[in-house]
Amino acid sequence: MTNQGINQRFLKYGFAAGQDLRTARETAGTTEAGTMRKDRILIVDDETNMREFLEIMLGKEGYDTASMPSAAEALDYCRNNRVDLVITDVRMPGIGGVDFLKALKELDPDYIVIMITAYASVDTAIEAMKAGAYDYFTKPFNIDEIKLNIKKALKLKSLEKENRLLKQDLKTRFGFSNLIGTSPRMAEIYSLIMSVAKTRANVFITGESGTGKELVARAIHLESDRKDGPFVAVNCGAIPENLLESELFGHQKGAFTGAIAGRAGLAEQADGGTLFLDEITELPLHLQVKLLRFIQERTFRRVGGGADISVDIRLVAASNRDVEAEVKANRFREDLFYRLNVIRIAIPPLRERKGDIMPLARHFMEKYNAALGKDIKKISEEALKLLADYDYSGNVRELENVIERAVTLETRDVITAESLPSYLREKAQEGRVPAHAGAAEGNNGAAAKVPEHGMDLEKTVEEFERAMIMDALKKSGGVKKRAAELLGLSFRSMRYKLGKYGMPED
């Protein structure tokens, strides 16, 4: 076919009169802004003119295009190349368009496929849509309509990809794989999570503050059949008592002063997913009664409302208190406790699973390396010993804060003892005396004893103090101000002690 003939055919599909094939090809692939898009569209049609027309039209819109005369060649191309959208004819020699569509979906169910045909058939259109076609056009098609549908289809694919990435990120940050620890106690918890996740049973998580109760609750949600539903967390101790019922169950317009519009509560927002009630023992008794009814019937009424609202939720509760003691003291209803305590997960404090400190510390180092753009490669043996010897009253949360601080302050590629908070170093030094004094058993200062033959206490203390000053000077590279900070001394006191032991003061 001559260029003039092709030009007439393109005019039929919406190209400007007088634009020849060469000019069309020169402008292909350029948007109004002159930038290239990354979306790749594969055109499959046994008719050469149609392939050329679609390539030029789509190129002009800024898409990266490829074209094939048969479904067999197109399948080979798809196996080895990235394709974002496929436009295919329905009637082709060999493998027809509908069978090609089915084969594409077997390769990847996420393929977006638009079907075109010169032979309109309701049955074929229905078959194509059932097989997973995004849309179906009859030749000659409206050029603006197909452009719009392509944009919508690619936007949908982008949103679906973003949604998958967000879910993957959520699972990475909060899922089962993010629970760190290899101790036997943690292994039991992992096993319990996997056992209960697929059930509908209520779960009660107990543990001190900072042990990771919400992380366990999220892991249960993300390993369950409800993972695509919402996870709604409520800290019962952080919401004022007069607002708790409204926050939990919602309210109707005019239910109280300031209720200018109706509002769904957190229980309603969790429909189809998981409702996590953290610090549940902080709930006042009158709300415990309403929560008990909600758990039994899975229905509630908004504040000021007269109709029951039903929801389908999984309930997970948690507390950092001794729940049995709270029940015994009549601060927590016994019947509510038994409703919640179907499955109990007790998270041990970090001091009872010391073996998990090192893997946790390394995990947090990598986390804050990424967050702060650092490249710290390891934690020194001295720093690891200080971390392992410390009892964390704030549990995993405190350890994370310690490592975040260290990564932030460290200027080298190794976390050293100097980067750790002073209270960790001070605890390690408490009661220690020089080994050569013969007054200590091992390195534990708490085990220091007076030798049977007696000792010169003043001299021993002086020797210990001198040794500490020398060690501080060594660690500070001879910078006396920094050495004074390491020892918790003022610079004036440091100069006095240097003079006392005959060391240079300046």
C-alpha positions in Angstrom: 0.0 0.0 0.0 1.3 3.5 -0.9 1.9 6.2 1.7 -1.1 8.0 0.2 -3.3 5.0 0.8 -2.1 4.5 4.3 -2.6 8.3 4.9 -6.3 7.9 4.0 -6.7 5.0 6.4 -5.1 6.9 9.2 -7.3 9.9 8.6 -10.3 7.6 9.1 -8.9 6.9 12.6 -8.3 10.5 13.6 -4.9 11.6 12.3 -4.7 15.2 10.9 -5.2 15.4 7.1 -2.0 15.8 5.2 0.2 14.1 7.8 2.2 11.4 6.0 3.6 8.2 7.4 7.1 9.6 7.8 5.9 12.6 9.8 3.7 10.4 11.9 6.7 8.2 12.7 8.9 11.2 13.6 6.4 12.4 16.2 5.7 9.0 17.6 6.8 8.4 21.1 6.8 12.1 22.1 4.2 13.6 24.5 3.3 17.3 24.5 5.9 17.8 27.2 8.5 15.9 25.2 9.1 13.2 27.8 8.9 9.4 27.4 6.6 7.2 29.3 7.7 3.8 30.5 4.4 1.9 29.8 4.9 -0.7 27.1 2.0 -1.8 24.9 2.1 -4.9 22.7 -0.1 -4.8 19.5 -1.1 -8.2 18.1 -2.9 -8.2 14.7 -2.4 -10.1 11.5 -3.3 -6.9 9.5 -0.2 -4.9 8.8 -2.0 -1.6 8.4 -3.7 -1.9 11.7 -0.5 -2.7 13.5 1.2 0.3 11.9 -1.7 2.6 12.7 -1.8 1.6 16.4 2.0 1.9 16.7 2.0 5.4 15.4 -1.1 6.5 17.4 0.2 5.1 20.6 3.7 6.3 19.9 2.4 9.8 19.5 0.8 9.4 23.0 4.2 8.6 24.4 3.9 4.8 24.9 6.7 2.3 24.2 5.2 -0.1 21.6 5.9 -3.4 20.0 3.8 -5.3 17.5 3.4 -8.9 16.4 1.5 -10.5 13.5 0.5 -13.6 15.4 -0.5 -14.7 18.9 2.3 -17.4 18.9 5.0 -14.8 18.3 3.3 -12.5 20.9 3.4 -15.2 23.5 7.1 -15.8 23.0 7.7 -12.0 23.3 5.7 -11.8 26.5 7.7 -14.7 28.1 10.9 -12.7 27.7 9.8 -9.0 27.9 7.9 -6.7 30.1 4.5 -5.8 28.8 2.1 -3.4 30.5 -0.9 -3.8 28.2 -1.9 -5.9 25.2 -4.2 -4.9 22.3 -5.1 -7.9 20.2 -7.4 -8.7 17.3 -10.0 -11.4 17.9 -9.8 -13.2 14.6 -6.3 -14.2 13.6 -4.8 -17.3 11.8 -3.5 -20.0 14.2 -4.3 -19.0 17.8 -7.3 -16.8 18.0 -7.6 -13.7 20.1 -9.7 -15.3 22.9 -7.4 -18.3 23.2 -4.4 -15.9 23.2 -6.1 -14.0 26.0 -6.5 -17.2 28.1 -2.9 -18.1 27.4 -1.7 -14.6 28.6 -3.7 -14.9 31.8 -2.0 -18.3 32.4 1.3 -16.6 32.1 0.3 -13.7 34.4 -3.2 -13.1 35.7 -2.4 -9.3 35.9 -2.1 -8.8 32.1 -4.4 -6.1 30.9 -5.8 -7.0 27.5 -8.0 -5.0 25.2 -9.7 -6.9 22.3 -10.5 -5.4 18.9 -12.4 -7.0 16.0 -14.0 -6.1 12.7 -16.7 -8.8 13.2 -18.9 -7.8 16.1 -20.4 -10.7 18.0 -22.2 -10.6 21.3 -21.1 -14.2 22.1 -17.5 -13.5 21.4 -17.5 -10.3 23.4 -19.1 -12.1 26.4 -16.5 -14.9 26.1 -13.7 -12.4 26.0 -14.9 -10.5 29.0 -15.4 -13.7 31.0 -11.8 -14.8 30.1 -10.6 -11.5 31.6 -10.5 -8.9 28.9 -10.4 -5.4 30.2 -12.5 -4.0 27.3 -13.8 -4.9 23.8 -13.9 -2.6 20.7 -15.3 -3.0 17.3 -13.5 -1.7 14.2 -13.6 1.1 13.2 -13.3 2.3 16.8 -13.5 5.8 18.3 -9.9 6.9 18.6 -10.5 9.1 21.7 -12.4 6.4 23.4 -9.7 3.8 23.0 -7.0 6.3 24.2 -9.0 7.0 27.3 -9.6 3.3 28.0 -5.8 2.6 27.7 -5.0 5.4 30.1 -7.7 4.2 32.6 -6.4 0.6 32.3 -2.8 1.6 32.9 -3.8 3.8 35.8 -5.7 0.9 37.3 -2.6 -1.4 36.9 -0.4 1.3 38.6 -2.8 1.6 41.5 -3.0 -2.2 41.9 0.8 -2.4 41.9 1.0 0.4 44.4 -1.5 -1.4 46.6 0.4 -4.6 46.5 3.7 -2.8 47.4 2.0 -1.1 50.3 0.7 -4.4 51.6 4.1 -5.9 51.1 5.6 -3.0 53.0 3.0 -3.4 55.8 3.8 -7.0 56.1 7.6 -6.3 56.1 7.2 -3.7 58.9 4.6 -5.5 61.0 4.2 -9.0 59.8 5.3 -12.4 61.2 8.7 -12.1 59.5 9.5 -8.9 61.5 9.2 -10.7 64.9 12.9 -11.1 65.7 14.2 -13.7 68.1 15.4 -17.3 68.2 14.9 -18.1 71.9 12.7 -21.0 72.8 10.1 -18.6 74.3 9.8 -16.7 71.0 9.7 -20.0 69.0 6.6 -20.9 71.1 5.0 -17.6 70.3 5.6 -18.0 66.5 4.0 -21.4 66.6 1.0 -20.1 68.5 0.5 -17.2 66.1 0.5 -19.6 63.2 -2.0 -21.9 65.0 -4.5 -19.2 65.9 -4.2 -16.8 62.9 -6.6 -18.8 60.7 -9.2 -19.2 63.4 -11.9 -16.7 64.7 -11.0 -17.1 68.3 -10.4 -14.1 70.5 -6.8 -13.6 71.5 -5.5 -12.0 74.7 -1.8 -10.8 74.5 -0.1 -10.0 77.8 3.4 -8.6 78.4 5.3 -5.6 79.8 5.3 -2.3 78.0 7.7 -2.4 75.0 7.6 -6.2 74.4 5.8 -5.9 71.1 2.2 -6.7 71.8 0.8 -4.7 68.9 3.4 -6.3 66.6 2.1 -9.8 67.6 -1.5 -8.6 67.0 -0.6 -7.3 63.5 1.2 -10.5 62.7 -2.0 -12.5 63.7 -4.0 -10.2 61.4 -1.6 -10.5 58.4 -1.3 -14.2 58.7 -5.1 -14.6 58.8 -7.8 -14.8 56.1 -8.7 -11.2 57.1 -5.3 -9.8 55.9 -6.9 -7.8 53.1 -9.3 -6.2 55.6 -8.6 -3.3 58.0 -6.5 -3.6 61.1 -7.8 -1.0 63.6 -5.8 -0.4 66.8 -7.3 1.3 69.9 -5.3 2.3 72.9 -7.9 2.3 75.6 -5.6 4.1 78.0 -4.8 7.0 75.7 -8.4 8.2 75.0 -10.2 10.3 77.6 -12.9 8.3 79.4 -15.7 10.7 78.3 -14.8 10.1 74.6 -14.0 6.4 74.7 -17.5 5.1 73.9 -17.9 7.5 71.0 -14.5 6.6 69.7 -15.2 2.9 69.9 -18.8 2.7 68.8 -19.4 6.1 67.0 -22.2 8.6 67.6 -25.2 10.0 65.9 -25.6 13.7 65.0 -26.7 15.7 68.1 -25.9 12.9 70.6 -23.9 15.3 72.7 -22.5 18.9 72.5 -20.3 19.2 69.6 -21.7 16.2 67.7 -22.5 18.2 64.6 -22.5 15.1 62.4 -22.8 11.3 62.7 -19.6 9.4 62.9 -18.7 5.7 62.6 -16.6 4.3 65.5 -13.5 2.3 65.3 -15.4 -1.0 65.8 -17.4 -0.1 62.6 -14.3 0.8 60.7 -12.8 -2.6 61.6 -15.6 -4.5 59.8 -14.2 -7.3 57.8 -10.8 -7.1 59.6 -9.3 -7.1 63.1 -10.0 -4.8 66.1 -7.1 -4.6 68.4 -7.9 -3.2 71.9 -4.6 -2.3 73.5 -4.3 -1.7 77.3 -7.9 -3.0 77.7 -7.6 -3.2 81.5 -7.8 0.7 81.4 -11.4 0.5 80.2 -13.9 1.9 82.8 -16.4 -0.6 84.2 -19.4 0.8 82.5 -17.8 0.4 79.1 -16.6 -3.1 80.0 -20.3 -4.0 80.2 -21.0 -2.6 76.7 -17.9 -4.3 75.3 -19.1 -7.6 76.8 -22.4 -7.3 74.9 -20.5 -6.4 71.7 -18.2 -9.4 72.0 -21.2 -11.8 72.6 -23.4 -10.5 69.8 -21.1 -8.6 67.5 -23.6 -5.8 67.5 -23.6 -2.3 69.1 -25.4 1.0 69.0 -23.8 4.3 68.3 -24.0 6.9 71.1 -27.4 8.5 70.7 -28.5 5.8 68.2 -31.5 3.5 68.4 -30.5 0.8 65.8 -28.2 -2.1 66.3 -25.2 -2.3 63.9 -23.7 -5.6 63.1 -20.0 -6.1 62.2 -17.8 -9.0 61.3 -14.5 -8.6 63.2 -11.7 -10.6 64.8 -11.0 -9.3 68.3 -7.5 -9.1 69.8 -6.9 -7.5 73.2 -3.8 -6.8 75.1 -2.6 -5.5 78.5 0.6 -4.8 80.3 -1.0 -5.5 83.7 -1.5 -8.6 85.7 -5.0 -9.3 84.4 -5.8 -11.9 87.0 -4.9 -9.5 89.8 -7.1 -6.8 88.1 -10.0 -9.3 88.1 -9.4 -10.2 91.7 -9.4 -6.5 92.7 -12.8 -6.0 90.9 -11.2 -3.5 88.4 -11.8 -5.8 85.5 -14.9 -7.9 84.9 -14.4 -11.6 85.2 -16.9 -12.5 82.5 -15.3 -10.1 80.1 -11.9 -11.6 80.9 -13.1 -15.1 80.1 -14.6 -13.9 76.8 -11.4 -12.3 75.7 -9.0 -14.9 77.1 -9.8 -17.7 74.7 -6.2 -17.9 73.4 -3.5 -16.4 75.6 -0.1 -15.2 74.3 2.3 -14.1 77.0 5.3 -12.2 75.6 8.4 -12.5 77.9 10.4 -9.4 78.8 13.7 -9.0 77.0 15.7 -9.7 80.2 14.2 -13.2 80.1 15.4 -13.9 76.6 18.9 -12.4 76.5 19.8 -14.5 73.5 17.5 -12.3 71.3 19.3 -9.1 72.2 22.1 -9.4 69.6 19.8 -10.3 66.6 17.4 -7.5 67.6 20.3 -5.0 67.9 21.6 -6.0 64.4 18.0 -5.8 63.0 17.6 -2.2 64.4 21.1 -1.2 63.2 20.0 -2.2 59.6 16.7 -0.5 60.0 18.2 2.9 61.1 21.0 2.5 58.6 18.3 2.6 55.9 16.3 5.3 57.6 19.2 7.7 58.3 21.3 6.9 55.2 24.2 5.4 57.2 26.5 2.5 56.3 27.3 1.1 59.7 28.5 -2.5 59.2 28.7 -4.0 62.7 28.5 -3.5 66.4 31.8 -3.9 68.3 32.3 -6.8 70.7 32.6 -4.3 73.6 29.3 -2.6 72.7 27.6 -6.0 72.2 28.7 -7.1 75.7 27.3 -3.9 77.2 24.0 -4.4 75.3 23.8 -8.0 76.4 24.6 -7.3 80.1 21.9 -4.7 80.5 18.3 -5.4 81.8 15.9 -3.4 79.7 13.0 -2.1 81.8 11.6 -0.7 78.5 12.1 -4.0 76.7 12.5 -4.2 73.0 11.3 -0.6 72.6 14.2 0.6 74.8 16.7 -1.5 72.9 15.5 0.0 69.6 15.8 3.5 71.0 19.4 2.7 72.2 20.4 1.5 68.7 18.7 4.4 66.9 20.7 6.8 69.1 23.9 4.9 68.4 23.4 4.9 64.6 22.5 8.6 64.7 25.6 9.6 66.7 28.2 7.1 65.2 30.6 8.7 62.7 32.4 5.5 61.9 31.2 2.3 60.3 31.2 0.4 63.7 28.9 1.0 66.7 31.3 1.3 69.6 30.7 1.5 73.4 31.1 5.3 73.3 28.0 5.6 71.1 25.8 3.8 73.6 24.0 5.8 76.4 26.2 6.5 79.4 23.9 4.6 81.8 24.8 1.3 80.0 28.5 2.0 80.5 28.0 3.2 84.1 26.2 0.0 85.0 29.0 -2.1 83.6 31.5 -0.1 85.7 29.6 -0.2 89.0 31.8 -1.6 91.7 34.6 -2.8 89.5 38.2 -2.6 90.9 41.5 -3.3 89.2 42.1 -7.1 88.7 45.7 -6.8 90.0 44.4 -5.6 93.4 43.2 -9.1 94.1 40.0 -7.7 95.6 37.5 -8.9 93.1 36.2 -12.3 92.0 36.1 -12.2 88.2 34.9 -9.0 86.6 31.7 -8.5 88.5 32.0 -5.5 90.8 29.1 -6.7 92.9 31.3 -9.7 93.9 34.2 -7.5 95.2 35.5 -8.7 98.5 38.2 -7.7 101.0 41.2 -10.1 100.8 41.8 -12.2 103.9 45.2 -10.4 104.5 43.5 -7.0 104.3 44.0 -4.2 101.8 44.9 -0.5 101.4 41.5 0.8 100.3 42.6 4.4 99.5 45.5 3.1 97.3 43.2 0.6 95.6 40.6 3.4 94.8 43.4 5.7 93.5 44.7 2.9 91.3 41.2 2.3 89.9 40.6 5.9 89.3 43.9 6.4 87.6 43.2 3.4 85.4 39.8 4.7 84.4 41.2 8.1 83.5 43.9 6.6 81.3 41.3 4.4 79.6 39.1 7.4 79.0 42.0 9.4 77.5 42.8 6.4 75.3 39.2 6.2 74.0 38.9 9.9 73.5 42.2 10.0 71.5 43.8 12.2 74.1 41.0 14.9 74.0 40.7 15.7 77.7 37.3 17.4 77.4 35.8 14.3 75.7 37.5 12.1 78.3 35.9 14.2 81.1 32.5 13.7 79.5 33.1 9.9 79.3 33.8 9.9 83.0 30.9 12.2 83.9 33.3 14.8 85.3 33.5 18.6 84.8 36.6 19.8 82.9 37.8 21.5 86.1 37.6 18.2 88.1 39.3 16.4 85.3 42.2 18.9 85.3 42.5 18.5 89.1 42.7 14.7 88.9 45.2 14.8 86.1 47.4 17.0 88.3 46.9 14.7 91.2 48.2 11.7 89.3 51.0 13.6 87.7 49.5 13.6 84.2 49.7 16.6 81.8 46.8 19.0 82.5 47.0 20.9 79.1 
